[in-house]
């Protein structure tokens, strides 16, 4: 806060109309804001206070008063302004307030002074329309012109040049001056009588971005040609002008109008010399960007609407202000005015607002006395009509609102600033315009090509609406167009003639489309082993009827042949007559080729240039109803039969309503079945052909009685087709041939004669419904109505279709859906059966996988299942366990073979269960020998400890094992362990076995054979690994002589640390003979031990490589082992089959 108070003595101890001799003046200034420094900053503005007070003294406006001055710095911040106004009124007791100098802060200060009934004089950047509301702010006097008046001046500019819409862009700093201006101008355009409007608007950022300018310019190209702009920074205005230049707005269509209230016009506060200011389109930065020429191009097409008087220092006002800041009343020696030649932009406004206050005080003190300090509205009511000041001669209305002078300015061709219009406002909204030019086009718009720019270009904003005078602007092009038009007319005439000729030819060709050349027809291949004699075959293969394979093995008959036409399979009906057709019949034949009814077979035409004339029809591989009904098919249920009847009725109805009129020779042989189980009526022909064709005796079974009576000249009739339809229905309902001839006593000739004869009770087929045919009884009545003797009593096809639709209890469901449902049910049945079989197969596969996993390691089994070869694999370190039942021969002598097998099976099952809980793998077991390995095929670093734990578990399990039939006998084991390298592989193709090879295997066998009953014998290599891993108790046995190995240091494994089981515990008594026990270990040395087990060791070695055992078994034991091997062979056979 800066506060300065002092007294000015005008007349010592002079008396005035009031007892008060001191007036307190309060001021709000910005001090440190760089934006406001050159606009209303204290350093460059406060000197105007002293200059104004000097004039008050000179003019003797307030004689006899002293003055105090209080200055606070609100920086145009609303909250600070509010608080400082409160302090100035309540603490400093100011009589009048000057400020704040910005719109938003001034609004807050105005409301505060109004609350405390203190007069407020506004200057600076305060032009918002809300200060015009004298009712809300009666204490406020604003020295500034209003944005509203500026808006009405802009509307008049638009009106003069016949412009109705403009685009507005503005960019505000934190003071929001341009923002307030935009809203007040838009409000003025809405309220004015001349209707103009802002088509588009854009508020740019602070600072604005090129992208925002580009967006606005591109939007303007499509919506307007008049751009109105307000920028709180002259550099922003120049930046926008450069973007206009870059984006192509530097032409005569666009007008740029800059609206301001700065009294600056084209000038800025930057000086090129001591007296000349730089214009805003000149780059004032250092270094400059070098684009002043580009900005100048846009400046030539720019109009400025600003206050009339531009700031200049011709009267020396700026120097007075700058010098006075360091003198009374503020004596500011620290104010930064060095190097400055001009005061702030709004210093003159401050000066004139103080003069206005003094003039109002001068006129109101005599009239109102002390009330002027309690009723601030007196200031608005006693405002002078005019006031000479630093801004010139200021005029005010009755509410003390300043009446501005605006000027519309531009640059001529020599860049000289020129005033075109001047607006002298008589009220806030009323004005008098003075025109300084008469020829607008040549004077104002000289830089626009001496043409007033249009509000909407002739060709539209996007240039796509421009009227073109081809003969004036495009004479050459017009001549070319006319010439081309004549050529086109000639071409059209020629084309029309050609089209007429082509149409006639086309009609002729369409008239002969039924005529098929014989050269286009090809015959299918005939196979000797499969020849067909019938016209159609129900089971003639599964290929498509459009494929050339569909007619293979079809043999030509006397009446029919099978042909291909453009890959279509056809049936040719041979005619024994010469066919000659007239024009009417040609039209009918052409029409028949175009028929596409779903129940009419496709007619391709007639071939006349072959050996015999042939009518060509589409081939239906399922055959005719006559053939289909002869098959035993489960699909022929009631719905199927009724669907067939419905299709036949639909086809007959089509024929009866077509130009052909009727079929004439309808029979079940002419009702074909398509691939989709639709009935296709075929072999209808011209009446002239039917009249000359002979009908076979069997085909007469379908003819009506009246046809049989006049068969020599009978052409056919609709009633005759209805009779034939009834005969076909009887075939379908009974699933038998016509008239069921095979089961009748009459011959075909006799039947024909009886039908022809007629009578009171005419002969008709017996209708005995086929088995499982659930037919509506009304259907039988309909059939009988159709074959009535009197043709006129037979129903027509429309009646038949209506009745059949009523009989159909399943709605509109078609035959194909029905067949699909039957097939789906059958497929579901098959699927269920397949699922059951698959489940059985999966179960068997599971069992086989389980068996395979028992015979081979899982990784090896997986490779074999995939058919892969199992290569031999070398393992650097594994541990092998050999176990053997002590005195197995003795036990064999005590058991029957089945008992021996049962005992061995139970013992080895115990071992197998123990292995399942360990990381060991069982290689094989032969007789009483059991071979286990750890460390392969999956490598373990703890393989020695795994085998050691397994051996201890074997010993513990055997201790609890009992022989059911020998309760007093106990089984003892002898186990040997050895660690070292080995090779593993699957050997053999038939009954493959997983085998181990290497000296490590033989040494493990030696450890077992040289061990002791109930003991686990270790080699030194295995002992070293166990010692390294830890967790086991061992005992050195010392050195022993091993056959093939020499002297070896071996050990006994006793116990796993932490376990309660030990091999040194007392063994239960056994009656099994043990040589070591018998000799009491007295007369047995190392060599004798080796000799005792030598034969057994060699046997174990050969056992490992799958050679026959040489154990000296007892005869009973050999028999038992034979049975065991037979069982094992059975398991291997199961594995091989898998």
C-alpha positions, 0 to 999 in steps of 0.5 A: 500500500502506498498512502500519501497525505498532505495539505494544499493551502489555497486561501489561508483560513478562508471561509467556504460554504462548508465548515470543512476545509479539507477534501480527501481523494482516494485512488486505486492504481495498478503498480506492478502488473506488466500488462497495465504498466503502459495502460493505467500504471501508477508510474506513468499515470499518477502524474496526471493528478498533479497536472489536474490539480494545477488546472483546478487551482488555476480555474479557481474551481474549489477555492478555500480547500486543502486536499489529502491523497490516498493511493492503494494498488489493487492491480485490477484484482477484484478481491483486492479492489473490494477490500481496498475500497473498504479501507479507503472509505472506512479508514481513510475517510475519502470523499471521492474515489478514482478507480479501479481502472479495469472492468471487473475490479471497477464493478466490485469497487462501484458496488462498494462505494454505492453501499457507503454513498461515496462518489466514484469516478471511473477511468482507464479500461472501464467501458462495460455496458453495466455502468450505463445502469444509473439505477443500480450505480447512481454514484458512478461517473464514467469518463470512458465511452461505452462498448454499447455505443461502439457496437451501434457504430459497427452496426451502421458500418455494416448497414452502409456497405450492405453487410448483414453478417460477420465473424467475430474473433477476440483474445483477452488477457486476464483483464477480459476487456475484449471479452466484455466488448464482444458481449456488448457488441453482440447485444447491440447488434441484436437490439439495433434496427438493422439486422446484422448478426455474428455468424461465427465467433471464436475466443482465443487462448491467452496467448492465442495459438495459430491453430485457433486462428487457423480454425476460425479462418477456415470456418470464416471461408465457409460462412462470412467475408467480414471479420471483426476482431478485438485483441488486448495485445497488438502483437496478437493482432499482428499474429492473426493478420499473418495467419490471414495472409498465410491462409489466403485471405489476402484478396479483395473478398475479405474485410478485416475490422478492428474495434478499439477504445484506445484513441490509438488508431493505427499506432502503438506505444512503441516509438520509431523516433521521438515523435513517431509511433510504430503501427501495430502491423510492424513487428516491435520485437527484437529481433523482428520476424521479417514479415512486416510486408506480409502483415502490411498486405492485410493492413491495406484491407483493414478498417479501424473503428476507434475513438476520434482523437489519437493520442499525441503529445502536441500539447506537451501533456505527456511530458508534464505527467512524466515530470510531475510524478516526481513532484507534488503531490506524490514525490515518487522518486522511485517511479520508473519513467526513465527513457519514456517520452509518453505517459500511459495510454489512459493518463488523459482519462485520469486527468479529465475525470479529476477535472470533471469531479472538480467542475461538478463540485464547483456547481453543486456546493453552493446548491446542495451544501453538505449533501454532496457528501451524503448523496453521491447521485447529485454528481450524475444529476449535475454533470456539465454538458461539455468539458474541455480536457486533455482528451479534447472537448468531452460531451455528456448526456443527462445521466453524465454518460460520456458521448463518444466520437468514433471514426472509421479509418483505413489506409490509402494506396500510399499507406496514409491513415485516412478517416472515412466516417465520424460518429458523433453520439448524441446519446448512448445509442443515437449518433450523427454520422459525418462522411468524409468521402463520397465515392466509397468504392474508389476511396474507402475500398481503393485497396480492394480493387475499387469494389465494395466487397460483397456480403456473400460472394457471387459464387458463394462462400465455397465458390460453387454457386457462381453463374456461368455465361458459357457464350460470353466467358467460354465461347470456344468451349461453347462451340466445342460443346455444340459440336459434341452435342451434334455428334451425340445427337447423330450417335443417338440416332444411329444408336436408336436405329441399331437398337431397333434392329437389335430389338427385332433380332432379340425378339426373333431370337427370343421367339426361337430361344426354345430351339436347341441346336443338336451340336450343343448337346453332348451325351454322357459316358456309358459304363458296361457294368452299370446301365440304367433302362429307366427314364429317371433313377431314384438312387442314381448317385449323390452328385449334383444334377448340374454336374457332368457326373450325374448322367454317367452310366445313364443309357439311352432308351427307345423313348428317352435319352440323357444329354448335357447342355452347357453343363446342365443335365437334361432328359430328352423325350423323343418324338416319332413325329415331325414337329412343325410349329407356327408363330403362336406356338413359338411364343408359347414355347418361348414362354415355357422356357421362362417358367420358374414355378417351383412345381414345374420342371424346367423346359429347355426347348426342342431339338429339331435337327437331330435324328428325331425331334426331342423335347428337352427337360431338366434331369431330376436324379431322384426320379418320378413319383412312380419310382419313388413310391416303389421304394421302402422308405421310412420318410414316406409318412402322412405328412410326406404323402400330403406334401407330394399331393399339395405340390402336384396340385400347385403345379397343375394349378399353374398349368391350368392358369397359364397359356398352355391351359392343361397337361393332357397326359398327366401321370405319376411318371411325369411328376418328378422329385427334385433334390429338395424333395419338391414335385416338378410336373414335366412333359407337358407339351403343345396340343399339336404334339399331343394330338399326334403322339401315340399313348402306350397302353399302360399310360392310358391307365391315367386317362379320363374316361372321356379321353379314352372314348375319343382318344383318336382326336382327344387333345386333353382338358383341365377336367381330364387333368383332375381325373389323372390327379385323382389316379395319382393320389390313389397311388400315393395314398396306397403306395402302390402302382396305378390301379394296383394292377399287380393285385387285380384279376383284370388285365390292363386292356380289360381295365381300360375297356371297363373305364371307357365303358362307364356305367351307373357305378363306374370302375375306379381304383380301390383306395386301401391306405398304406400301412401307417398312413394317417390320412384325413378321411376327407382326402379320400372323399376329395379323390373320389370327387376328382374322378367322377364320371361327369367331368363337370362335377369334378372340382377345379384346382383352386378348390383342390388347393383350398381343401388341401390347405385345410387338410394340412394340420401342420401349417405352412411347413414344407416338405424339405423341412420335414425331411430335414427334421427326420434326418436330424432325428436320425442323425441325433440317434446316430450321434447318441450311439457314437457318443456311447461308443466314443465313451467306451473307446475313451474308457478303453483308451484310459485303461490302455494308457494306465497299463502303458504307464505301468509298463513304461515311464511316462515320457517314454510312453508319450513318445511311443503313443505319438509314433516317435522313435525312442533314442538311447539316452545316456545318464551321468548319474543314477542310483539302481536298486536290486532286491531279492527274496532270501531263500525263495527256492525254499519258499517255492517248495512250501507253496503250490504254484497259485499260492506262490504267485499270490504271495509274489503278487501281494509282495510286489504290489506292496512294493509298487504302492511304495514306489508310487510315493517316491521319485523312483521308477520300477524297471522290471521284476522277474521271479523274486528279483525287483529292479528299481532306478532313480534319476531317470528318465527325469534327472534328480540330484537326490536320486541316491537318497530317493533309492535309499528311502525306498530301500528302507521302506521296502525293509519296513514293509516286508517286516509287516508282510505275512504269508497267508498260507505260511503264518510262521514263515517270514519274508526277508530281502537282500537289497543292493544299491549302486550309483553311477552312469548308465544308458537307458532305452526301449528295446524291441518292437514286439513287446518293447521293454525299457532297459538299462545298460552299463556297469552300474547295473551289474555292480548293483546286482553284485551288491544285492548278491553279496549282501546279507539278509535284511540288510541294504548293501551300498557301494562306495559311490552310493555311500559318497552321495548319501553322505553328501546329501546327509540324513542317513546312518550307514556302517562300513562293511569293509573290503570284500572281493567281488567277482569281476570287480576285485576288492571293493569297499562297501557299506550297510545302510541302517536308518534314515535320520529322524525315522524310527525304523532301522535295519539293525532292529531285532528281526522276527524269527524265521525258519528260512535257511540262511547260509550266513546264519547257519555257519554263524559267520565263523567259517565264511571269508570274503572269497567263500561269500563271493563263490556262494553268490557267483552263479546268482550274480551272473544270472542277474547280469544276463537278466538285465539285458533281457536274456533267459534266466538260468536260476536253478529253480525247483521243478514246482517253482519252474511251473509256477514261474511259467504261469507267472510269465504267461500272465506277463506275456498277456499284459505285453500283448495288450500293450502291443495291441494298444 
